[in-house]
Amino acid sequence: MSSLSPRAGDPTTKDSRRRFRPVGGGDKRVCSGLLDISKTELITAKVPFQSKFDHPSQAPQLISMRSIMLENPAQHTLYDIVIATPLHQGKSDIIFSGFSPPLPSHYPGRYHRTVSTLIHGRLNMSFLWSTKKASDFTVSHILTMDSEDSIINSLSSIDPVQIPEGYIRPPASVAHVWKVFSPQPLTPEQLQDMFITWDSSSETRWLAYPIYRPPQRKTPPVILHNRLYYLNAVEWAASAMEMSAISARNVALLAHHRGHQQEVKVDQEDLHTRLRGEL
Ligand SMILES: Cc1cc2nc3c(=O)[nH]c(=O)nc-3n(C[C@H](O)[C@H](O)[C@H](O)COP(=O)(O)OP(=O)(O)OC[C@H]3O[C@@H](n4cnc5c(N)ncnc54)[C@H](O)[C@@H]3O)c2cc1C
C-alpha cells in the first residue's frame, strides 16, 4: 500500500482478485444496473447556472443553489437535497447564496492530484527490478510504497471491457493495456523505461482523494442546512466507493428520520451496545 492514509486510486492489497472482478460491458453498467434494480427514476434536469468562465466546458459547474431551492418554494418543501460532489477547491463551483447562516462554497482542505495513464504495450521487466521472464509474469497489480523516488503509485493490468469466452489475462510479454497511477504526468522518457514497446497512451488528471495530512483533516458537516445534506463529507474519513455508498444510505436514513420527526433515531448513543447485544 502506498500510504497509511485511506485513499482512492490505490487498489487495496486485500483479496485483490475478488475485488477487481471486471464487469462485462464496462463498470459504468453498474450505475445503470443499480438504477434499474432499485427502480429509481433518474431525472436529468437542467440546473440554472451562470458562467463567469470564458471556456464553455467549464461553465456548467457554476450553479446557484438558491435558484434550485428558493425559486420554486413548492419544490423546496417537497424535496430534501443531497449534494453528492466534493465541495472543495478545484472540485466544485456550486455557490450557496441566500442561506442563513451562510454556507461556504468550498470547505477547507484540498484534493491530491493523481494522474491515470492507460498504455497499450509490452512491459519492461527491468523497470520492476524483476528477474522473472516476461512470459511468466502475470501479476495484475503492482503497488509501490509512499516513496519520493518512485515515479508511480501503482501499475495494473487491465482486462478488456468485453471479456471473450475463456479469457485468461496475458503475460507481460504480450502487448496489452496497463493502467498507471502516478503523482505526476509520465514523460515519454519514463514511458520508454517502463515499456519495451507501446503504441498508444491516454492520460487523465484527477483530483482523486483528500490530502489527509495536517493542517486540514476536519470532516465537513453532513447537514449543511435544513433539508440540505452533504454526502461527500465522508471522504474526509476515508475515500472509496464503499464509503460513498454507506454515506448515501446514512443520509437517506437521516433525511427520513428528520422528515418524519423521529429525532430519537438520530445519533442513538446506545446503538452500538444494542447492536452488539443483538449479534
Ligand atoms: C483515479 C481514481 C481512482 C479511484 N479508484 C478507486 C478504487 O479503486 N476503489 C474505490 O472504491 N474508489 C476509487 N476511487 C474513488 C471513487 O471514484 C470515489 O470515491 C467515488 O467516485 C465518489 O463517488 P461520488 O458519487 O460521491 O462522487 P463523484 O464520482 O465524484 O461524482 C460527482 C458527480 O457530480 C458531478 N457534479 C459536480 N459538480 C456538479 C454540479 N454543479 N452540478 C451537477 N453535477 C455536478 C460530477 O460531474 C460527478 O459526475 C477512485 C477515484 C479516482 C479519481
The ligand as an SDF file (V2000), in Angstrom:
LIG
                    3D

 53 58  0  0  0  0  0  0  0  0999 V2000
   -8.3160    7.8580  -10.3650 C   0  0  0  0  0  0  0  0  0  0  0  0
   -9.2720    7.3650   -9.3200 C   0  0  0  0  0  0  0  0  0  0  0  0
   -9.2530    6.0310   -8.9320 C   0  0  0  0  0  0  0  0  0  0  0  0
  -10.1250    5.5770   -7.9540 C   0  0  0  0  0  0  0  0  0  0  0  0
  -10.0850    4.2550   -7.6180 N   0  0  0  0  0  0  0  0  0  0  0  0
  -10.9670    3.7750   -6.7110 C   0  0  0  0  0  0  0  0  0  0  0  0
  -10.9870    2.3830   -6.3830 C   0  0  0  0  0  0  0  0  0  0  0  0
  -10.2080    1.5730   -6.9050 O   0  0  0  0  0  0  0  0  0  0  0  0
  -11.8950    1.9640   -5.4590 N   0  0  0  0  0  0  0  0  0  0  0  0
  -12.7780    2.8280   -4.8620 C   0  0  0  0  0  0  0  0  0  0  0  0
  -13.5980    2.4100   -4.0670 O   0  0  0  0  0  0  0  0  0  0  0  0
  -12.7710    4.1460   -5.1660 N   0  0  0  0  0  0  0  0  0  0  0  0
  -11.8960    4.6410   -6.0720 C   0  0  0  0  0  0  0  0  0  0  0  0
  -11.8980    5.9710   -6.3830 N   0  0  0  0  0  0  0  0  0  0  0  0
  -12.7950    6.8590   -5.6340 C   0  0  0  0  0  0  0  0  0  0  0  0
  -14.1800    6.8340   -6.1960 C   0  0  0  0  0  0  0  0  0  0  0  0
  -14.1490    7.1370   -7.5740 O   0  0  0  0  0  0  0  0  0  0  0  0
  -14.9750    7.8890   -5.4230 C   0  0  0  0  0  0  0  0  0  0  0  0
  -14.9830    7.5320   -4.0480 O   0  0  0  0  0  0  0  0  0  0  0  0
  -16.3900    7.9430   -5.9240 C   0  0  0  0  0  0  0  0  0  0  0  0
  -16.4080    8.2330   -7.3050 O   0  0  0  0  0  0  0  0  0  0  0  0
  -17.1710    9.0110   -5.1830 C   0  0  0  0  0  0  0  0  0  0  0  0
  -18.4670    8.9740   -5.7280 O   0  0  0  0  0  0  0  0  0  0  0  0
  -19.4200   10.2070   -5.6650 P   0  0  0  0  0  0  0  0  0  0  0  0
  -20.6530    9.8430   -6.4220 O   0  0  0  0  0  0  0  0  0  0  0  0
  -19.5720   10.6380   -4.2510 O   0  0  0  0  0  0  0  0  0  0  0  0
  -18.6420   11.4020   -6.4090 O   0  0  0  0  0  0  0  0  0  0  0  0
  -18.1720   11.5120   -7.9200 P   0  0  0  0  0  0  0  0  0  0  0  0
  -17.9600   10.1730   -8.5420 O   0  0  0  0  0  0  0  0  0  0  0  0
  -17.0420   12.4860   -7.9030 O   0  0  0  0  0  0  0  0  0  0  0  0
  -19.4290   12.1490   -8.6570 O   0  0  0  0  0  0  0  0  0  0  0  0
  -19.7790   13.5050   -8.5020 C   0  0  0  0  0  0  0  0  0  0  0  0
  -20.5540   13.8970   -9.7590 C   0  0  0  0  0  0  0  0  0  0  0  0
  -21.1020   15.1990   -9.5670 O   0  0  0  0  0  0  0  0  0  0  0  0
  -20.9720   15.9040  -10.7850 C   0  0  0  0  0  0  0  0  0  0  0  0
  -21.0080   17.3420  -10.4820 N   0  0  0  0  0  0  0  0  0  0  0  0
  -20.0530   18.1210   -9.9260 C   0  0  0  0  0  0  0  0  0  0  0  0
  -20.4950   19.3900   -9.7930 N   0  0  0  0  0  0  0  0  0  0  0  0
  -21.7570   19.3990  -10.2880 C   0  0  0  0  0  0  0  0  0  0  0  0
  -22.7300   20.3980  -10.4430 C   0  0  0  0  0  0  0  0  0  0  0  0
  -22.5160   21.6560  -10.0550 N   0  0  0  0  0  0  0  0  0  0  0  0
  -23.9250   20.0620  -10.9830 N   0  0  0  0  0  0  0  0  0  0  0  0
  -24.1730   18.7950  -11.3760 C   0  0  0  0  0  0  0  0  0  0  0  0
  -23.2900   17.8000  -11.2700 N   0  0  0  0  0  0  0  0  0  0  0  0
  -22.0880   18.1040  -10.7240 C   0  0  0  0  0  0  0  0  0  0  0  0
  -19.6310   15.4520  -11.3350 C   0  0  0  0  0  0  0  0  0  0  0  0
  -19.5640   15.7070  -12.7160 O   0  0  0  0  0  0  0  0  0  0  0  0
  -19.6740   13.9660  -11.0000 C   0  0  0  0  0  0  0  0  0  0  0  0
  -20.2910   13.2220  -12.0250 O   0  0  0  0  0  0  0  0  0  0  0  0
  -11.0410    6.4700   -7.3550 C   0  0  0  0  0  0  0  0  0  0  0  0
  -11.0770    7.8150   -7.7540 C   0  0  0  0  0  0  0  0  0  0  0  0
  -10.1990    8.2550   -8.7270 C   0  0  0  0  0  0  0  0  0  0  0  0
  -10.2590    9.6940   -9.1690 C   0  0  0  0  0  0  0  0  0  0  0  0
  1  2  1  0
  2  3  1  0
  2 52  2  0
  3  4  2  0
  4  5  1  0
  4 50  1  0
  5  6  2  0
  6  7  1  0
  6 13  1  0
  7  8  2  0
  7  9  1  0
  9 10  1  0
 10 11  2  0
 10 12  1  0
 12 13  2  0
 13 14  1  0
 14 15  1  0
 14 50  1  0
 15 16  1  0
 16 17  1  0
 16 18  1  0
 18 19  1  0
 18 20  1  0
 20 21  1  0
 20 22  1  0
 22 23  1  0
 23 24  1  0
 24 25  2  0
 24 26  1  0
 24 27  1  0
 27 28  1  0
 28 29  2  0
 28 30  1  0
 28 31  1  0
 31 32  1  0
 32 33  1  0
 33 34  1  0
 33 48  1  0
 34 35  1  0
 35 36  1  0
 35 46  1  0
 36 37  1  0
 36 45  1  0
 37 38  2  0
 38 39  1  0
 39 40  1  0
 39 45  2  0
 40 41  1  0
 40 42  2  0
 42 43  1  0
 43 44  2  0
 44 45  1  0
 46 47  1  0
 46 48  1  0
 48 49  1  0
 50 51  2  0
 51 52  1  0
 52 53  1  0
M  END
$$$$
